[in-house]
Amino acid sequence: MASARSERGEIVLRRRIDPDSPGGSPDDLELRVNGVFVMDTLETTSETALAEAALQHVEAPATVLVGGLGLGFTARAVLCDHRVEKVVVAEIEDALVGWFRDGTVPHGPAFLADERVVVATADVRQVVEESPPERFDLVLLDVDNGPDFLVYDGNRAIYECSFLERVGITLRAGGALAIWSSTESPRLVDTMTTVFGDCASTGHPVTLQGREDVFWLHVSRRTSVEENE
């Protein structure tokens, strides 16, 4: 259906027809990076669960950063929260953003038409580095299937202390960092705890390609002054 190459490899958007899924249709899309399945439009509960669960950790998530556009379902779920005033989406692959703009991803133009959405075609690390202190109330990282299953090897730095410390600077008091992972990832939990002082991990049942699984949401909060007293 559509494909592109960058210095990171090949990104492919294709139609996905699953004869074993009664809810499927010829309009279902599947996103793959370097041959690895990333997500599709047939099963989006994991993206919705990430957003909804993360939003519960913040009292007033007015400004949200989403790392990774994917097929837009994480950001769309964030936008469904009436408290959200602005969503910045960081997507490194300009081809994917282009497919949203030109309708190759059919729901793309309507998604981008939301005045609350700003798409930054850049690595999420660059977006964080260029953001002023206390810009965001919530940062959602959904750029991989967690640190144990990277889309790009270069993403490994996203889960290390130096980057997470920089994320903490961009969070307002009471804000939170939430990282979605296909594994429980004790190492990530330890790193987030080192940086923020705590990390809450919760498992969320999901159905992926007809298979029952559990994905994990790891959340750390930047405590407010009142909470520290």
N, C-alpha and C positions, 0 to 999 in steps of 0.2 A: 504493500500500500504506500509506504513512504520509508526512506532510509537516508542516513547521512553519516559522514565520518568526520571525526575531529582527532586531535592529537591523543585523545583518550580511547579512541576505538570507534566502533560502529554502534549507532543507535537505530533501532528498527521499530516502526509502528505498523502493525498488521492486523487484519481482521481475524477474529478468533471464533471459530464455529465448533462448539462442543456438543456432539450428538447425545452425550450422556447427561446433559444438563437441560431439564425441562424449561428453565427460565432463560436459556440462551437465545440469541438471535444473530442473523448475519451482520448486524450492525455492531456487535461487540468488538472491542479493540483490545489488543495486547501490546504492551511495551516491553522490549528486550534491549539490553545493553551488552554488547560483546557476546551475544548468544544466550545470555542469562535472563530468565524471566524476572521482570521487576514487578509488574502489576497489570491488571486488566480492568475492563469496565463491567465484567460479569459479577465479580465479587469484590465489593468495596467496603465491607464491614470493618476490616482492620484499619483502614484510613479514617473512617468515621469514629471508630472507637478511640483511636489515638487523639483526635481532636477533642472529643467530648470529655474523655477522662482527664486530659491535660487541663482543659478549661476549668474543671472543678477545683483545681489547686490554686486558682487566682481569683481574688474577690472582684477585681475590676480590670479585666483584660482588654483595655481600650486599644492598645497597639501590639500587634503580634507579628513575629518573624517566623516564617515557615521555610525551613531549609529543604529544598527539593520540590519541584512542581509536580513531577510524575504526570498523572492524568487529571490532577486538579481536585481530587476528592477530599484530601486532607484540608486544603485551604477552603474548599466549599463548605465543609462541616464547620470550620471556624467561623465563617461568615454567617452561618445560621444562628449564632449566638448574638442576641440583641445588644449585648454589652460591647461588642467589638466595633471599633470605629475605623480601624485601618489594619490592613494585612499586607506586609511586605513579603513577597515570595522570591527567594533566591534560587535561580536555576542556571547551572553552568552551561547547559547545552542550548545554544541559540537556535539550533534547528527545531528543537522541541517547542520553544517559545513561538517560533515562526509557524509551526503547525497549529498552535492554538489561535494565532492571529488570522491565518488564512482559511480556517474552517476545516483543515485536514482532520483535526480533532473536532468533531461536529459541535460539541458543547463549548468549544474554546472561545469564540467571539462573545457569547453571552456571559461567560465567566469573566472575561477581561473587561466587559462593559460596566461591571460593578465599580462605582466610583471609589470604593474603599480599597480596591486592589491596586498595588504597585508591584510590577514584576521587575526585578533586577537581574539582568542576564549576566551573572557572575558567580564565582565560587562563593559559597556561604561564608567561608573564612574571610574573604575580601569584604563582604557586606558587613560582617561583624567588626572587622578591623577599622572600617571607615565610619562606623556608627558612633555617635557621641555617647558619653556616659548616660545611663538611665533613660535610654530611648524606648526600650520595650518592656511590656508587662509580662510577656510570655514568649519564649523561644522554643519552637518545635523543630527537632531535627529528624527528618525522614529521608535522608539522602542515600541510605543503604538499608540492608536488612539487619542493621546493627553492626558493631565492630567486628563480629565474628564472620560476617558474610558481606564483604565490601564490594560495591559496584566498581570502584576504582581503587587501586592500591594506595593512591595518593590521599584517599579519604581517611587513612589511618590516623593522621594528625588531628582529625576532628574530635577524636575520643581521648585525646591526651590532655594533661593538666594545663599546659600553656594556653591552648585554645579555649578550654572551658573556663579558665580564669578570665579570659577576655570577654567571654559571653557574660560572666557574672558582672562585669563592669557595665555592660549595656543594659542590665536589668534594673528596673526600679525596685525600691524596697517593697517586699511582699510579692515580687515577681517570681517566675519559675522557669526552669529549663526542663524540657521533657524530651527524652530520646526513645524512639521506638526501636525495638530489637526483636529478632526472631528467636533469640536465646536469652536465658536469664542473665548471662554475662557477669559473673562475679567480679571480674577485673574492672569492668566499667563502673559497677556499683562502688568499688573501692576508690576509683579515681574521682567519681562525683562526690563521694563522701569526703575525700581529702580536700577538694576544692570548696565545697559548700557547707561541710559539717554534717550533712545528712543526705540520704537518698532513699526514697520510697519506691519499691519495685512491686508491680502488680501484674499478674498474668491475665490475659484476655483471650477466651476461646475464639477461634476464627475458623472459617471453612475456606480452604484454598484449593481450587481445582478439584473439588469433590472430596478433599481430605481434611479431617478434623485436626486442628493443631492449636497451640497456645503461643501467642506473641506476648512480649513483655513491654511495659511502659516504665521507664526509669525517670523519676522526677526529683529534682532538687530545687529548693526555694531559697531566694535571698531574703533573709528575715528582715522584718521591719524593726525600727528602733524600739517600738513598744514591746515586741516579742522578746527582745534581748534584755529588757529591764526586769 
